[in-house]
Amino acid sequence: MAKYVCVMLDVEGTTLVGFNQLRKVQQEKLKKGDIIYIYRSTKSNKVYIGQSKHFKTRHEQHYNGAEEKFNDANFDQVIILFSALFNGSALNDVENQLITYFLADNSKSRGNLVEYETSEVINLTKGNDTNSYKEREAIATEVVLPFWEELYSKGWVKTPTIDELRNQALVKYSPIKELTQQQMDLINEILANQENNFVINGDAGTGKTVLLTHLVAKFLDEQSDKTIAVVVQPNWIKTAQEIFKVYGMNGKNLTVATSTQLINQNKDFDVVVVDESHKLSRKYAKQMASFNNVYKGRFNSDDNHLEPLKKIGKQLILMYDVLQAIRPANMTREQFSRATENFEKKYLTTQFRIQAPEGKSYTSDDYINGIKYLLYKDTDLLSETNYNPNFDRSVFCDRDIDAYFGFFEDNPLANLFDWVEDDRNYHSDHVNRVLGGLVEPWKQSDGKDPEITHWHEGNLHKRWNSTQENWINSKDPDAEDQVGSVFAVQGIDLNKVGVLIGDDLQVDESGRLFGNPDNFHNVNGKFSKNDANPENQNEFTLFVLNIYYILLTRGIDGVRIGFWKNESFKDYMRDTLQIE
């Protein structure tokens, strides 16, 4: 039985039609009680979501003539939700969830149909740590979920279940999504020290992008006179623009662009926030021409994109992961270290993406630490990350069909696709993909021709991702049957992920991993043959390791490995992780 009650009334200005016919206990609850309310116009389909402890009085305030949105919206219905589980934290949480889900439900609408009090809702980071209240799980399962299904049955929403919305970027990266205390403290520290620049270090899945959207929302809400620039990668720019637009933050003071686009604008900003700053470009011969063309005028003497950004922005906030640089054209670690020498260095430690199955002894952190050990144990990078050597190896030995991790001994292409497709029979809302190392030749122009395939196993033929930009939302009929590259999924959350580990990653005579450029099919991912730097082979190996680290940390609900012409890595993995 759902632990909530909802009451729906017609609205005629200040009059709540039918209020006097409600039970006395319901009337008292609407006069004095913790409630969530949603107004709707049956003519325009607009809704307004809010919370109150005195709804009857709040309703009269909305319609006293001073609130323009209520004068114009023609709201003619209101639904009021109350529950024994409601308290201050729960009200914040439920209001935030409903706003996020309503926005996602209406994301394709031409007009702005979902309204709420921005100053009260956006970025509740002033101590409202709603992750901590004890009724959170019960609120989600016994209030929000059944209430949403009731809204669907009444025709108030278009999406039948919340599960169908949770995988949308608008929900995952919502700037009103709840934060941890650590994330809130970071935001408050940045806002309180605007004369300082910051590097936010975090492993894959530690919430760097969510922190970014909240930080931008906080700046725009509290310091609307400041000009803000958000730098994102090309494969995420449309998503970022949609998020800020849907949440009403795309005003004249906000610019969303790639680093190349922003530098070419040659405008100054109060704040520049950079997502995935480990991928910022450097001046390099094998670089896209447009990336190198930014070094002119006041940027003429600069050697990488971070240097112009430092000149453009009064304050810089950089999201960074040392394990996610994947090509020679990225800034080197030494360049980044020098450029950020005087920056404040902060670290995110909580893993959000990966969800270990219930009832297991291992955790998401055990998986992440194990993958780091598997790939980087013979490098000097582990000390630069949040690495714990005392991880539970049972995460890699679990043979349960629903275990988080596993691998296939043979027919990797067929088995991985069968695995992700089987999951869709149970979870139609899941976004699952098979991903691969850069071990099969491809051309970007191949994406225009669905007849060109790149991965071949017996009678099975698959092609690379048809596009790098917004591939997860591709409208291609065969999108789910394409093999994704690192360029299409960096920074993206997926549910279940199959990873083809190819022979670009091999084991030398001393038992150490190394990258083999002969089996690596991305010309811009390799150093020039004319570059005789003795460190190049080691750096190339790190690029290959980083690519597989990124692929192996995309999965929320599970990862499976397939060995693509690479039996030696299978043996290396068994020995390193003590898999019997």
N, C-alpha and C positions, 0 to 999 in steps of 0.2 A: 504494500500500500504506500503510495507516494506521501511523503511527509510535507505536504504543502496544501494550501487552498488558494484558488484563484477566483476572483470575482470580476465579471465583465459588465460595464455599464455604458449606456449611451451618454454622450456629452452634448449639451446645448449651452454654450458659453459657460457661465459660472455654475450652471445647474448640472448635477449628476443625476440623470434620469433613473429612477428606480432605487435611489439610495434609501428612501424611507421604507421600501419593501424588504430590504435586507434584514437578516436576523440582527437582533440587538448587539450580539457579540461581534458581528462583522462590522456594524456601524461604529462600534467603539474602537475596533482595530484600525479602521480608516481614519478615525479622529486622532488616535494616539497609539502608535505601534510601528515597529520596524517593517517597512514594506518596500517592494519594488513596483514601479508602475510603468506602463507602456501606453502612450497615446497613439491612436492611428486615425488617419483620414481615409475613409473608404473611397473617396473621390481621387485623391492624388497619390494614395498608397504611402504617404509619408508617415514616419513613426518618430516618436520622441521617447527616450528611455531615461528614467531617473530613479532616485531613491528618496525616501522621506521617513521621518518619525511622526509626522503630522500631515498625512496626505490631504485630508479635507481642507486644511488651511493652505497647504501648498498648491492645491488645485485653484483655489480662489486667487492666490498670488499670480499664478500663470496667466489668469484671465482678467487681471486688473487693468489691462490696457497698456502696461509698460513693456511687455515682452513681445517684440515684433514677430518672432517666429510663431507665437501662438495666435497673433492677430491674423496672420496670413495663411496658416497651414490648414485651417478648416478641420481640425481634429473633431471627429464625431463619435469616437469610441475610446474607452480606456479599459485596460485589464490590470488588475491589482493583484500582486502575488505576495503572500505572507506564509511564514513557516515557523515552527517551534525552534528550528535550527538557526534562525536569523539572529545575528548580533552585529556589532559594528564592523568587524572584519568580514563576516559573511556577506553583509550588504555590499561592501566594496567589491568583493570577489564576484558575486552574482551579477552586479551591475556591469562590471568590466567584461565578464564572460558574455553576457547577452549583447552588449554593444559590439563586441568583436564578432560574434556569430551573426548578428543582424547585418553588419557591414559586409561580411563575407557572403552572406546569402544574397545581398543586393549589389555585389561588386560589379556586375555587368550592366547595371541600370544606367541610363544616360544622366539622370538627375541625381542630386544628393538626397536620397530618401530617408536616411537615418540621421537623426539629430540627437544631441545630448549636450550637457553643460561642460564644455571643454575644460574650463578652468578648474572644475571640480574632479574631472575624471582623468584626463591625460596625465600620465606620469605620476601616479600616486606613490611618490618616493619620499615622502616626508615622515617616514616611520610607519607607514601602513603596510607592514610586512605580512600580507595575508597568506603567505605560504605556511605560516606557523600555527594557524588556529586549528584546533583538534577536529572540528566538524567538516573540514574541507572535503574529504572523500565522500562523506554522506551527502553533503550539499551537491556534489557533482552527480552522483548516481541516483539520489532520491528526490532531488529538487530540479536541478537545471535540465537534466536529460529528459525526464518525463514531461516537464513543463514545455520544453521545446516541441516534443511530439504532440502535445495538446495544442500548441500554437499552430502546428502544421495542419492538424485536423480541423481547426477553425478557419484555415485559410489565411493566417497572418504571415506565414513564411512559406518559401518555395521548396526548401530542402527538407526531406523527411526526417533525417537523423543528424545529430551533431557529428557523428563519426565521419560523415561525408564532407564536413567542413574543416575538420582538424588538420588535414594535410595541406590546406591552402596556405600560401605564403602570407596572406593577410592575417591569418590566425597565428601561424608560427612566429612571425616577427612583429606582431602587433605592438605598437608603442604604449599600449595599456595592459599588456600581458604582465603578470606578476613577476617581480624580481626577487632575487635572494638579497639577504642583508648585505652581502659582500658587493653585489652589483649596485645597490642603492648607495652604499658608502662611497663607492668609486665615483658615481655621478655627483654626489654632493661635494666630494673633494675637488673634482674638476671645476664645478661651478664656483666654489669658494676660492679657487686659486687660478683665476683667469690670466694671470701674468705668466703662468707656467705651461709648458708643453708636456704631453703625456704619451708614453707607449704602454698600451694595454696588451700584455702578453697572455696568450691562452691557447691551449691545445684545441684540436678539432672538437667541436661540440660543446664548448664551455660557455657559449652564449655571447660571443663577441658582437655578432650582428644584432641580436636583441638589445644588448647594451647600447649599440649605436643608435637604433631607432628611438629608444627612450631618451637618450642624451639629447638628440636633435629636438625631440618633442619638448623636452624640458627647457632648452634654450629658447625655442620659439614661443613657448607659453609664458615664461617668466621674463624674458628679455627680448621682446618682439622687435625692438629697434636694431638688434644685431643682424648682420648679414651672415648667413650660414651656407657653407658649401659642403656637400657630401660626395666623396669620391668612391665610386664602386667600379667593379670589373664589368666589361661589356656584356657578359652573360647574365648580369643581374640588374642592369640599369632600368629596364622596363618594369621589373618587379619592384624595385625601390621607388620609382616614380609613382607606381600604382598605390603602394602602401602609403606614401606621404599624401597623395591626392585623396584617397578614400578616407583617411583620418583627418582631412581638413588642414593639412600642414604645407600645402604647395603654394604658399603666397609669394609675394614679390621678394621676400628676404631669403628664400631658400633656393639653392641651385643644386641639382643632382647631375653629375657628369662623370666621365672617365677622367683620369689624370691628364691625358692629352687634350681633351676638350677644355678642361678648366684652365690649363696653362695657356692654351691658345687664346682664351678670352682676355687674358692679361688684366684681370680685375682684382682688386684687393677685397678680402673678406675678414670679418672679425674672427670667425672660427672656421677651420677646415677640419673635417672629420674624414678619415681615410679607412675604408674597409679593406681587409686583405693587403696591408701595406707591404708584406713580404713579396708581393708581385709587382711592385713599382719598377718601372723600367730604368735601365742605365744607358748611357751612350755606348753603343756597341755596333760593330760593323754588320753583323747578321741580325739586324733589328728591323722591324717594320719601318718604312720610310717616314710615315706620319709620326711615329714615336720619336724619331731622331730630329725631326724638323722643328721641335719646340725650342731648341737651343739657339735662340736669337734675341736681339735686343738686350734687355736687362738679364736675360737667362743665358747669354752667350757663353759664359765661362763655366756653366754648370755641367756636371758629369752624370746626373741622374735626375729623375722626376721629383724626388723628394726635395732637392735644393730649390727649384722654383716654387714648390708648394710652401716652403718655409718663408719665402719672400712674399707670397700672395696672402698668407694667413697670419693674423696677429697671434692666434693660438692654434696649435695643431694637436689633434688627438689621433693616434695611430693604432689600429687593431693589427696585431702582429703574431705570427706563428713561424718560428724558425724552421719547422719541418714542412712548410708548404711552398717554398720557392722551387720552381720546377724547370727552369731553363736558364741558359747562360745570359740571356738578355735581362733577367731580373737583377735588381741591385744585389751586390755581393753582401755577405754578412759583415765584412769589414767596412764597406761603404755605409751600411745602415748603422753600424755601431758608431762610426765617426760622426755621422750626420745627427745622431740622437744622443750624443755624449752628455748634453746638459738637460735632457728630458727627464721627467719623473718616470720611473719604471714601476708598473703595477702588474699584478698577476691574478688571472681568473683560474680557479682551481676546481670548481664544481662541474661535473660532467652532466649535460642535459640530453644530448642526442640519443645515446645508446641506452636501451632499456633491457637489462638482463631479465630473463623469464622469472616469474614468481616461483618461489620454492627452491631456488638454487642457492648453493653456498657462495657462489661467485657473484661479483658485481660488475658494473660497467667499467669501473676503474681498473679492475683486474684485466679485463680485455684490452683496454687502451695501453696499460703498462706492458702487457705481454707482447702486443704488436710492436711497441717501441723497442722492446728488448730484441725481438726477432729480427727487426730490420737494422737497428742502430747500435747493437752491442759492441761492435768493433769500430765505432766512430767516436768523435769527441762531442757529439751533439746532445747526448742524454743529459749531460749536466746543465744544458741550457733550457731544459724543459721541466715540467712538473712531473718528474719520474720517480716512481716508488719500486725498487727492485723486489720487494716482498709481495709480489702479486700471486694470487691463487691460480695455479696452473690448471686446475680442474675445468676452467672455462674452455680450455682447448682439448680436453679429453672427454667431454660430455658427449655420449653417443645417442642421447635421446633425440627422437625425430624433431622435437621442438626446441632443441638446444640452440643457444645463440650462435655458436660457431660450428663449422663443419667443413669437410672437403670431399671432393669426388676423385676417385682413383683413375677413372677412365671416362671417355666420351665427355670431356668437360663442357663443350658447347651445348650439347643436347641435355646433359644433366642439369646444368645451371638454368637453362631456360625452362625446363620442366619444373624445377624447384620454385622459381618465382611465379610461374603461371599457376601452379597448384595452390599457392597461397592466395591468389586472387579468387579462387573458388570459395574461400572462406571469408575473405576480406576484400570486397569489391572496391572499397575506398582506398586501398593501399596503393602507393606509388612505388613499384618495384622495378628494378632494372638490372641487366647484366652489363658489367663494365670491363674494360680491358686495358692492359698496358699498351704502349705505342709500338706494338710488335708486328702489325700488319700494315702494308703500304696503303696510303690514302691520299686523296686530294680533296680540298674543300669543295671544289666544283662537283665532286661525285654526289654530293647531297641532293643535287637537282634531279638525279636519275635513279629511281628506285630499282632499276634492273642491274645496277653495278653493285656487286657484293664483294666483301673483303675477307670474311671469316668463313672457312669451308671445312666441314667435317662430315665425311661420307656424303650423303645426299642432302645434308643440311647446309644452307648458305645464308649468311647474315651480313648486313652492311653496317658500316660505321654510322654514328649519329649524323643525321642529315643536316643539322645545324648546331652551332655551339651556343647561340644566343637563345635562351629560354627553351632549351630542348625538352625539358621535363613537361612543358605544356604544349609541345608540338602537336599540330593537327594532322600529321602524317598518319594514314591508316595503319602503317607498320611501325609506328614510333616505339611501341613497347617491345618490338622484335628487333630493334637496332641495338648494337653494342655501343655503349657510351664511352667516350674518352674522358680523360681528366679535365680537358678544357670545357666540357659540357656540364660537369657536376661539381667543380670546386666551389665550396660554399653552400652546397645544396644538401638538404635532408631527404633521404629516401627511407622507405620502410624495410624491404628486404633486398639485399644486394648480393649478386653473384660477381666474383672477381676472377678474371682470367689472368693468371700470372705467367708471363711469357719468358722467352729465353734472352731477353735483354737484361735479366737479372740472373747471374750465374755465381757459382761457388769456385774459388780458386784452390790451388793445391794445399794451401794452409787452412782451408775451411772458412775463409772469409768471403762475404758477398762482394761482388763487383758488377758494375754496369758494363755491358758489352755494346759498344756503339754500332757494331756490324749488324746487330739484330734490332736496332732501335730506328723506327721509321718516322722520325719527325726532324726534318733538316734543321729547323730553328732550335731544336732541343740539344744539339751537339755543338761542340766548339769547332771553330774553323781549323782546317788542317794546317793553315799558315800560322796558327797560334801555338807556339812551342812551349807554353808555360807548363812546367812539370807537374803543377797542381791540377791540371785540367782533368786527368783521369779520375782523381779523387773527387773533384767537384761534380763530374758527370755521374759518378756512382751515387752521390748524394741526391742529384736530381731524380735519378731512377728510383731510389729508395723513397723519396718524398712523394713521387707519383703514386706508388703502391700504398704508402701510408694514407694518402688522401682517399684512394679508392676503398681501402679497407676500413675507413672510419666514416663512411656515408650512411651505414645501415642503422636504423632505429631499432628494428625488431629482429634482425638476424643477418649473418654474413656466411656465405659459402665460397670456398675457393675451388677453382679448376686449374690444373697445371697444363699450360699450353706449350707443348714441345719442351717441357722443363721438368724432367724427373728429378734432376739434381736438387732443385729447390724443395721438392717434396721431402726428400731424405734429410735435407738440412733443417727443414721445419720440424720434422719428427724428433730429430736429435736435440735441437735447441730448446723446444718446448716440452720435451720429455713425453711425447705422444706415443703410446704403445700401439 
